[in-house]
Amino acid sequence: MKKVFDVLVERGEDGWLVAPVPGLHGCHTQARTLERRMERVREAVELCTRVSSTTPTPMVISTQPVEVAI
């Protein structure tokens, strides 16, 4: 069975690409290049789904903007 997960792409302060997977609580990885990041994301998702099959995980319902005065 195949399933599609959304993956965020963020650049960390140290220049590494950080890739959290919002649909899998606690699932994330990082890499120096986009290509390597995708390899690592696939591996992380595979591992996280194995663990999550025995542990309930919160599901992201939506994202919402929030306005804050700074």
mmCIF file of the C-alpha atoms, coordinates in Angstrom:
data_MODEL
# 
_entry.id   MODEL 
# 
loop_
_atom_site.group_PDB 
_atom_site.id 
_atom_site.type_symbol 
_atom_site.label_atom_id 
_atom_site.label_alt_id 
_atom_site.label_comp_id 
_atom_site.label_asym_id 
_atom_site.label_entity_id 
_atom_site.label_seq_id 
_atom_site.pdbx_PDB_ins_code 
_atom_site.Cartn_x 
_atom_site.Cartn_y 
_atom_site.Cartn_z 
_atom_site.occupancy 
_atom_site.B_iso_or_equiv 
_atom_site.pdbx_formal_charge 
_atom_site.auth_seq_id 
_atom_site.auth_comp_id 
_atom_site.auth_asym_id 
_atom_site.auth_atom_id 
_atom_site.pdbx_PDB_model_num 
ATOM 1  C CA . MET A 1 1  ? 0.000  0.000  0.000  1.00 0.00 ? 1  MET A CA 1 
ATOM 2  C CA . LYS A 1 2  ? 1.262  3.500  -0.818 1.00 0.00 ? 2  LYS A CA 1 
ATOM 3  C CA . LYS A 1 3  ? 0.391  6.731  0.953  1.00 0.00 ? 3  LYS A CA 1 
ATOM 4  C CA . VAL A 1 4  ? 1.399  10.322 0.216  1.00 0.00 ? 4  VAL A CA 1 
ATOM 5  C CA . PHE A 1 5  ? 2.638  12.582 3.021  1.00 0.00 ? 5  PHE A CA 1 
ATOM 6  C CA . ASP A 1 6  ? 3.238  16.322 2.869  1.00 0.00 ? 6  ASP A CA 1 
ATOM 7  C CA . VAL A 1 7  ? 6.783  17.324 3.775  1.00 0.00 ? 7  VAL A CA 1 
ATOM 8  C CA . LEU A 1 8  ? 7.842  20.841 4.734  1.00 0.00 ? 8  LEU A CA 1 
ATOM 9  C CA . VAL A 1 9  ? 11.148 22.285 3.597  1.00 0.00 ? 9  VAL A CA 1 
ATOM 10 C CA . GLU A 1 10 ? 12.819 24.661 6.029  1.00 0.00 ? 10 GLU A CA 1 
ATOM 11 C CA . ARG A 1 11 ? 16.343 26.047 6.100  1.00 0.00 ? 11 ARG A CA 1 
ATOM 12 C CA . GLY A 1 12 ? 17.919 25.827 9.515  1.00 0.00 ? 12 GLY A CA 1 
ATOM 13 C CA . GLU A 1 13 ? 20.167 28.518 10.955 1.00 0.00 ? 13 GLU A CA 1 
ATOM 14 C CA . ASP A 1 14 ? 23.176 26.339 10.135 1.00 0.00 ? 14 ASP A CA 1 
ATOM 15 C CA . GLY A 1 15 ? 22.166 26.087 6.444  1.00 0.00 ? 15 GLY A CA 1 
ATOM 16 C CA . TRP A 1 16 ? 20.890 22.506 6.605  1.00 0.00 ? 16 TRP A CA 1 
ATOM 17 C CA . LEU A 1 17 ? 17.513 21.716 5.044  1.00 0.00 ? 17 LEU A CA 1 
ATOM 18 C CA . VAL A 1 18 ? 15.109 20.534 7.716  1.00 0.00 ? 18 VAL A CA 1 
ATOM 19 C CA . ALA A 1 19 ? 12.188 18.354 6.654  1.00 0.00 ? 19 ALA A CA 1 
ATOM 20 C CA . PRO A 1 20 ? 9.377  17.796 9.159  1.00 0.00 ? 20 PRO A CA 1 
ATOM 21 C CA . VAL A 1 21 ? 6.434  15.567 8.164  1.00 0.00 ? 21 VAL A CA 1 
ATOM 22 C CA . PRO A 1 22 ? 3.359  17.157 9.800  1.00 0.00 ? 22 PRO A CA 1 
ATOM 23 C CA . GLY A 1 23 ? 1.162  14.088 9.258  1.00 0.00 ? 23 GLY A CA 1 
ATOM 24 C CA . LEU A 1 24 ? 3.499  11.909 11.338 1.00 0.00 ? 24 LEU A CA 1 
ATOM 25 C CA . HIS A 1 25 ? 4.040  13.276 14.832 1.00 0.00 ? 25 HIS A CA 1 
ATOM 26 C CA . GLY A 1 26 ? 7.766  13.585 15.593 1.00 0.00 ? 26 GLY A CA 1 
ATOM 27 C CA . CYS A 1 27 ? 8.861  12.513 12.099 1.00 0.00 ? 27 CYS A CA 1 
ATOM 28 C CA . HIS A 1 28 ? 11.567 14.704 10.577 1.00 0.00 ? 28 HIS A CA 1 
ATOM 29 C CA . THR A 1 29 ? 15.029 14.639 9.069  1.00 0.00 ? 29 THR A CA 1 
ATOM 30 C CA . GLN A 1 30 ? 17.647 17.003 7.652  1.00 0.00 ? 30 GLN A CA 1 
ATOM 31 C CA . ALA A 1 31 ? 20.237 17.147 4.874  1.00 0.00 ? 31 ALA A CA 1 
ATOM 32 C CA . ARG A 1 32 ? 22.518 19.543 3.019  1.00 0.00 ? 32 ARG A CA 1 
ATOM 33 C CA . THR A 1 33 ? 20.871 19.139 -0.436 1.00 0.00 ? 33 THR A CA 1 
ATOM 34 C CA . LEU A 1 34 ? 17.288 18.765 -1.689 1.00 0.00 ? 34 LEU A CA 1 
ATOM 35 C CA . GLU A 1 35 ? 18.152 15.458 -3.349 1.00 0.00 ? 35 GLU A CA 1 
ATOM 36 C CA . ARG A 1 36 ? 19.636 13.957 -0.201 1.00 0.00 ? 36 ARG A CA 1 
ATOM 37 C CA . ARG A 1 37 ? 16.760 15.370 1.855  1.00 0.00 ? 37 ARG A CA 1 
ATOM 38 C CA . MET A 1 38 ? 14.233 13.386 -0.224 1.00 0.00 ? 38 MET A CA 1 
ATOM 39 C CA . GLU A 1 39 ? 16.204 10.170 0.303  1.00 0.00 ? 39 GLU A CA 1 
ATOM 40 C CA . ARG A 1 40 ? 16.269 10.800 4.045  1.00 0.00 ? 40 ARG A CA 1 
ATOM 41 C CA . VAL A 1 41 ? 12.581 11.779 4.165  1.00 0.00 ? 41 VAL A CA 1 
ATOM 42 C CA . ARG A 1 42 ? 11.567 8.493  2.546  1.00 0.00 ? 42 ARG A CA 1 
ATOM 43 C CA . GLU A 1 43 ? 13.660 6.578  5.054  1.00 0.00 ? 43 GLU A CA 1 
ATOM 44 C CA . ALA A 1 44 ? 12.286 8.576  8.002  1.00 0.00 ? 44 ALA A CA 1 
ATOM 45 C CA . VAL A 1 45 ? 8.669  8.116  6.886  1.00 0.00 ? 45 VAL A CA 1 
ATOM 46 C CA . GLU A 1 46 ? 9.170  4.370  6.479  1.00 0.00 ? 46 GLU A CA 1 
ATOM 47 C CA . LEU A 1 47 ? 10.588 4.138  10.003 1.00 0.00 ? 47 LEU A CA 1 
ATOM 48 C CA . CYS A 1 48 ? 7.963  6.431  11.537 1.00 0.00 ? 48 CYS A CA 1 
ATOM 49 C CA . THR A 1 49 ? 5.070  4.542  9.956  1.00 0.00 ? 49 THR A CA 1 
ATOM 50 C CA . ARG A 1 50 ? 6.420  1.263  11.345 1.00 0.00 ? 50 ARG A CA 1 
ATOM 51 C CA . VAL A 1 51 ? 6.480  2.747  14.829 1.00 0.00 ? 51 VAL A CA 1 
ATOM 52 C CA . SER A 1 52 ? 3.169  4.594  14.429 1.00 0.00 ? 52 SER A CA 1 
ATOM 53 C CA . SER A 1 53 ? 1.343  1.412  13.446 1.00 0.00 ? 53 SER A CA 1 
ATOM 54 C CA . THR A 1 54 ? 1.489  0.465  17.128 1.00 0.00 ? 54 THR A CA 1 
ATOM 55 C CA . THR A 1 55 ? 1.259  3.972  18.612 1.00 0.00 ? 55 THR A CA 1 
ATOM 56 C CA . PRO A 1 56 ? -1.627 6.391  17.952 1.00 0.00 ? 56 PRO A CA 1 
ATOM 57 C CA . THR A 1 57 ? -0.441 9.688  16.507 1.00 0.00 ? 57 THR A CA 1 
ATOM 58 C CA . PRO A 1 58 ? -2.234 13.046 16.355 1.00 0.00 ? 58 PRO A CA 1 
ATOM 59 C CA . MET A 1 59 ? -3.383 14.029 12.882 1.00 0.00 ? 59 MET A CA 1 
ATOM 60 C CA . VAL A 1 60 ? -2.978 17.571 11.572 1.00 0.00 ? 60 VAL A CA 1 
ATOM 61 C CA . ILE A 1 61 ? -6.441 18.926 10.797 1.00 0.00 ? 61 ILE A CA 1 
ATOM 62 C CA . SER A 1 62 ? -5.363 22.185 9.189  1.00 0.00 ? 62 SER A CA 1 
ATOM 63 C CA . THR A 1 63 ? -2.963 25.086 9.378  1.00 0.00 ? 63 THR A CA 1 
ATOM 64 C CA . GLN A 1 64 ? -4.114 28.571 10.254 1.00 0.00 ? 64 GLN A CA 1 
ATOM 65 C CA . PRO A 1 65 ? -2.390 31.941 10.235 1.00 0.00 ? 65 PRO A CA 1 
ATOM 66 C CA . VAL A 1 66 ? -2.086 33.891 13.465 1.00 0.00 ? 66 VAL A CA 1 
ATOM 67 C CA . GLU A 1 67 ? -1.416 37.622 13.671 1.00 0.00 ? 67 GLU A CA 1 
ATOM 68 C CA . VAL A 1 68 ? 0.943  38.801 16.408 1.00 0.00 ? 68 VAL A CA 1 
ATOM 69 C CA . ALA A 1 69 ? 2.211  42.292 17.114 1.00 0.00 ? 69 ALA A CA 1 
ATOM 70 C CA . ILE A 1 70 ? 6.008  42.270 17.382 1.00 0.00 ? 70 ILE A CA 1 
# 
